Amino acid sequence: MTLSNPVLDAIRNRKHMGALMLERPGPDAAQLDAILEAAAAAPDHGKLVPFRFIVVPDAARPAYVAASLAAFRAAVPDADEEGLRKVRAKAEQPPAAVALVARIDAAHPKIVASDQWLTVGCALQNLWLAAESLGFSCGVSSGRLMDTGPMRDAFGLAASESLASIISIGTPKERQPPRPKPALADIVSRFG
């Protein structure tokens, strides 16, 4: 028997939606604030708050698109027009874009870096679940473009910060079923 309640169901049914699969409407200002408040409630060993968010407002979208294109060119020197077109569309299309910045203190005397990264991941998961609870879907972009000079400069990152991801938030063009999850027997063992 599978236990069910709103929280468990939301976690089980969460589904990544690529930026190109999201359309308007996106969250309004009050909804986005609620989503970010939920994200900020992430478990945080030592109360270090090793993350921050940067909302990309509509007025700044052209600068974000330009930074995304410059980052792609920096990461992929032989970038073709199709690749650039996809990067542009992924930056332009989603109704809302929020950068998740990690502020990891690798030299902290008590809280190891891996604990801080867990907090960053929890903030992302909280953001995602909060957005989905309001009827939106999310797509997360991470990887090689995030640590390029153009992205770091565009988001004004300090030397000690990392652009962990860009979260796109909007209404899914079409709902897709969640991906199959691993069987517990394949990932759970008992100590001792």
C-alpha positions as a LaTeX table, in Angstrom:
\begin{tabular}{lrrr}
\hline
Residue & $x$ (\AA) & $y$ (\AA) & $z$ (\AA) \\
\hline
Met1 & 0.00 & 0.00 & 0.00 \\
Thr2 & 1.31 & 3.43 & $-0.94$ \\
Leu3 & 0.65 & 6.15 & 1.60 \\
Ser4 & $-0.75$ & 9.34 & 0.15 \\
Asn5 & $-1.05$ & 12.95 & 1.27 \\
Pro6 & $-0.52$ & 16.27 & $-0.51$ \\
Val7 & 3.19 & 16.52 & 0.33 \\
Leu8 & 4.02 & 12.93 & $-0.60$ \\
Asp9 & 1.98 & 13.21 & $-3.79$ \\
Ala10 & 3.71 & 16.44 & $-4.79$ \\
Ile11 & 7.14 & 14.91 & $-4.28$ \\
Arg12 & 6.24 & 11.76 & $-6.20$ \\
Asn13 & 4.66 & 13.67 & $-9.09$ \\
Arg14 & 7.27 & 16.39 & $-9.49$ \\
Lys15 & 8.44 & 16.51 & $-13.11$ \\
His16 & 11.16 & 18.55 & $-14.78$ \\
Met17 & 9.81 & 20.59 & $-17.66$ \\
Gly18 & 12.39 & 22.01 & $-20.01$ \\
Ala19 & 12.33 & 25.78 & $-20.48$ \\
Leu20 & 10.87 & 25.35 & $-23.96$ \\
Met21 & 7.91 & 23.41 & $-22.53$ \\
Leu22 & 6.83 & 26.33 & $-20.32$ \\
Glu23 & 4.52 & 29.15 & $-21.30$ \\
Arg24 & 2.60 & 32.01 & $-19.74$ \\
Pro25 & 1.21 & 32.57 & $-17.26$ \\
Gly26 & 4.04 & 32.43 & $-14.81$ \\
Pro27 & 3.91 & 33.31 & $-11.16$ \\
Asp28 & 2.84 & 36.85 & $-10.28$ \\
Ala29 & 4.88 & 38.86 & $-7.77$ \\
Ala30 & 3.07 & 37.51 & $-4.70$ \\
Gln31 & 3.31 & 33.92 & $-5.93$ \\
Leu32 & 7.01 & 34.30 & $-6.71$ \\
Asp33 & 7.61 & 35.72 & $-3.23$ \\
Ala34 & 5.80 & 32.72 & $-1.71$ \\
Ile35 & 7.88 & 30.34 & $-3.83$ \\
Leu36 & 11.12 & 32.03 & $-2.73$ \\
Glu37 & 10.02 & 32.06 & 0.94 \\
Ala38 & 9.51 & 28.31 & 0.71 \\
Ala39 & 12.93 & 27.92 & $-0.90$ \\
Ala40 & 14.52 & 29.94 & 1.90 \\
Ala41 & 13.06 & 27.49 & 4.45 \\
Ala42 & 15.58 & 24.83 & 3.38 \\
Pro43 & 17.26 & 22.87 & 6.18 \\
Asp44 & 20.48 & 24.74 & 6.93 \\
His45 & 23.07 & 23.21 & 9.26 \\
Gly46 & 24.77 & 26.09 & 11.05 \\
Lys47 & 22.36 & 28.71 & 9.66 \\
Leu48 & 24.93 & 29.73 & 7.04 \\
Val49 & 22.38 & 30.39 & 4.27 \\
Pro50 & 24.79 & 29.17 & 1.57 \\
Phe51 & 22.52 & 30.34 & $-1.22$ \\
Arg52 & 20.83 & 33.38 & $-2.64$ \\
Phe53 & 18.42 & 33.99 & $-5.51$ \\
Ile54 & 18.50 & 36.47 & $-8.35$ \\
Val55 & 15.16 & 37.06 & $-10.08$ \\
Val56 & 15.42 & 38.02 & $-13.76$ \\
Pro57 & 12.68 & 40.63 & $-14.30$ \\
Asp58 & 11.08 & 41.04 & $-17.73$ \\
Ala59 & 12.90 & 44.33 & $-18.27$ \\
Ala60 & 16.26 & 42.57 & $-17.82$ \\
Arg61 & 15.41 & 39.60 & $-20.04$ \\
Pro62 & 17.35 & 40.96 & $-23.08$ \\
Ala63 & 20.51 & 41.23 & $-20.96$ \\
Tyr64 & 19.96 & 37.70 & $-19.64$ \\
Val65 & 19.50 & 36.41 & $-23.20$ \\
Ala66 & 22.70 & 38.17 & $-24.28$ \\
Ala67 & 24.62 & 36.68 & $-21.34$ \\
Ser68 & 23.26 & 33.20 & $-22.13$ \\
Leu69 & 24.37 & 33.50 & $-25.77$ \\
Ala70 & 27.81 & 34.79 & $-24.75$ \\
Ala71 & 28.14 & 31.93 & $-22.24$ \\
Phe72 & 27.26 & 29.38 & $-24.91$ \\
Arg73 & 29.84 & 30.87 & $-27.27$ \\
Ala74 & 32.45 & 30.78 & $-24.48$ \\
Ala75 & 31.68 & 27.17 & $-23.57$ \\
Val76 & 31.20 & 25.94 & $-27.14$ \\
Pro77 & 33.70 & 27.76 & $-29.36$ \\
Asp78 & 32.34 & 26.10 & $-32.51$ \\
Ala79 & 28.72 & 26.95 & $-31.64$ \\
Asp80 & 26.39 & 26.62 & $-34.60$ \\
Glu81 & 23.27 & 28.65 & $-35.36$ \\
Glu82 & 20.92 & 25.88 & $-34.21$ \\
Gly83 & 22.64 & 25.72 & $-30.81$ \\
Leu84 & 22.48 & 29.50 & $-30.46$ \\
Arg85 & 18.79 & 29.49 & $-31.45$ \\
Lys86 & 18.01 & 26.94 & $-28.71$ \\
Val87 & 19.94 & 28.89 & $-26.08$ \\
Arg88 & 18.09 & 32.08 & $-27.06$ \\
Ala89 & 14.70 & 30.35 & $-26.90$ \\
Lys90 & 15.45 & 28.77 & $-23.51$ \\
Ala91 & 16.34 & 32.19 & $-22.11$ \\
Glu92 & 13.46 & 34.09 & $-23.76$ \\
Gln93 & 10.49 & 31.75 & $-23.47$ \\
Pro94 & 9.88 & 30.87 & $-19.81$ \\
Pro95 & 7.65 & 33.37 & $-18.01$ \\
Ala96 & 9.98 & 33.51 & $-14.99$ \\
Ala97 & 13.68 & 32.88 & $-14.52$ \\
Val98 & 15.43 & 32.71 & $-11.16$ \\
Ala99 & 19.15 & 32.15 & $-10.64$ \\
Leu100 & 20.22 & 30.02 & $-7.70$ \\
Val101 & 23.61 & 31.17 & $-6.44$ \\
Ala102 & 25.64 & 28.95 & $-4.12$ \\
Arg103 & 27.78 & 30.63 & $-1.47$ \\
Ile104 & 29.88 & 27.76 & $-0.19$ \\
Asp105 & 32.44 & 28.45 & 2.53 \\
Ala106 & 34.88 & 25.58 & 1.94 \\
Ala107 & 37.04 & 26.77 & 4.84 \\
His108 & 34.25 & 26.89 & 7.42 \\
Pro109 & 35.62 & 25.41 & 10.67 \\
Lys110 & 32.49 & 23.38 & 11.46 \\
Ile111 & 30.11 & 23.01 & 8.51 \\
Val112 & 31.71 & 21.03 & 5.70 \\
Ala113 & 31.14 & 22.05 & 2.08 \\
Ser114 & 29.02 & 18.97 & 1.37 \\
Asp115 & 26.54 & 20.00 & 4.09 \\
Gln116 & 26.32 & 23.45 & 2.53 \\
Trp117 & 25.70 & 21.97 & $-0.94$ \\
Leu118 & 22.93 & 19.83 & 0.55 \\
Thr119 & 21.27 & 23.03 & 1.76 \\
Val120 & 21.53 & 24.53 & $-1.73$ \\
Gly121 & 19.89 & 21.40 & $-3.16$ \\
Cys122 & 17.15 & 21.55 & $-0.54$ \\
Ala123 & 16.47 & 25.19 & $-1.42$ \\
Leu124 & 16.08 & 24.16 & $-5.06$ \\
Gln125 & 13.73 & 21.31 & $-4.16$ \\
Asn126 & 11.65 & 23.57 & $-1.91$ \\
Leu127 & 11.39 & 26.15 & $-4.70$ \\
Trp128 & 10.32 & 23.48 & $-7.16$ \\
Leu129 & 7.69 & 21.95 & $-4.89$ \\
Ala130 & 6.31 & 25.37 & $-3.95$ \\
Ala131 & 6.00 & 26.33 & $-7.62$ \\
Glu132 & 4.26 & 23.06 & $-8.42$ \\
Ser133 & 1.90 & 23.50 & $-5.46$ \\
Leu134 & 0.73 & 26.72 & $-7.14$ \\
Gly135 & 0.09 & 24.97 & $-10.45$ \\
Phe136 & 3.37 & 25.83 & $-12.20$ \\
Ser137 & 6.18 & 23.64 & $-13.45$ \\
Cys138 & 9.93 & 24.16 & $-13.37$ \\
Gly139 & 12.92 & 23.46 & $-15.53$ \\
Val140 & 16.45 & 23.61 & $-14.19$ \\
Ser141 & 19.46 & 24.56 & $-16.29$ \\
Ser142 & 22.89 & 23.85 & $-14.86$ \\
Gly143 & 26.26 & 22.73 & $-16.08$ \\
Arg144 & 29.03 & 24.19 & $-18.16$ \\
Leu145 & 27.38 & 27.48 & $-19.11$ \\
Met146 & 26.87 & 28.49 & $-15.49$ \\
Asp147 & 30.55 & 28.98 & $-14.66$ \\
Thr148 & 31.48 & 31.01 & $-17.73$ \\
Gly149 & 32.70 & 34.57 & $-17.48$ \\
Pro150 & 29.64 & 36.01 & $-19.24$ \\
Met151 & 27.21 & 34.40 & $-16.78$ \\
Arg152 & 29.32 & 35.22 & $-13.73$ \\
Asp153 & 29.61 & 38.84 & $-14.86$ \\
Ala154 & 25.93 & 39.18 & $-15.80$ \\
Phe155 & 24.80 & 37.97 & $-12.38$ \\
Gly156 & 27.49 & 39.90 & $-10.50$ \\
Leu157 & 28.90 & 36.88 & $-8.70$ \\
Ala158 & 31.60 & 37.24 & $-6.08$ \\
Ala159 & 34.71 & 35.08 & $-6.46$ \\
Ser160 & 33.40 & 32.79 & $-3.70$ \\
Glu161 & 30.02 & 32.24 & $-5.41$ \\
Ser162 & 28.85 & 29.74 & $-8.02$ \\
Leu163 & 25.86 & 29.96 & $-10.30$ \\
Ala164 & 24.31 & 26.63 & $-9.35$ \\
Ser165 & 21.39 & 26.81 & $-11.77$ \\
Ile166 & 18.78 & 28.87 & $-13.53$ \\
Ile167 & 15.24 & 27.81 & $-12.68$ \\
Ser168 & 12.58 & 28.48 & $-15.30$ \\
Ile169 & 9.04 & 28.68 & $-13.95$ \\
Gly170 & 5.82 & 28.72 & $-15.91$ \\
Thr171 & 2.73 & 26.86 & $-17.00$ \\
Pro172 & 3.47 & 23.58 & $-18.73$ \\
Lys173 & 2.32 & 23.42 & $-22.33$ \\
Glu174 & 1.29 & 19.86 & $-21.62$ \\
Arg175 & 1.53 & 17.81 & $-18.44$ \\
Gln176 & 3.69 & 14.75 & $-18.70$ \\
Pro177 & 3.69 & 11.77 & $-16.38$ \\
Pro178 & 6.51 & 11.66 & $-13.84$ \\
Arg179 & 9.50 & 9.53 & $-14.70$ \\
Pro180 & 9.67 & 6.09 & $-13.12$ \\
Lys181 & 11.39 & 6.16 & $-9.75$ \\
Pro182 & 13.93 & 3.56 & $-8.64$ \\
Ala183 & 12.56 & 0.56 & $-6.80$ \\
Leu184 & 13.32 & 0.75 & $-3.10$ \\
Ala185 & 14.87 & $-2.71$ & $-3.25$ \\
Asp186 & 17.48 & $-1.31$ & $-5.65$ \\
Ile187 & 18.51 & 1.64 & $-3.49$ \\
Val188 & 17.75 & 0.74 & 0.14 \\
Ser189 & 19.69 & $-1.63$ & 2.36 \\
Arg190 & 19.71 & $-2.09$ & 6.10 \\
Phe191 & 22.66 & $-1.30$ & 8.33 \\
Gly192 & 24.13 & $-4.13$ & 10.34 \\
\hline
\end{tabular}
